[in-house]
Amino acid sequence: MVVGVLWFGHVWLPQALAHLSLLMMYLLIAVAELILKYTETSHLLKF
């Protein structure tokens, strides 16, 4: 039982962390793109 839990954590934890870091990267890129688009449109509205 304990060995199974340790193996499960050892196998799945790095994969879950990798997927989470990828998701965070995608979220950061999407937010940056939204901010860029918003600033561009606001600049267009100003000028």
C-alpha angles and dihedrals in degrees: 000000000000091000089051092051092047091049091046091051092043093051102037104032096068090046092049091048091049092050090047092051090049091050091049090050091051090047092050091049092048092049091047091051091049091050091048091050092047093049091047092052091045090051089049090050091049094050 
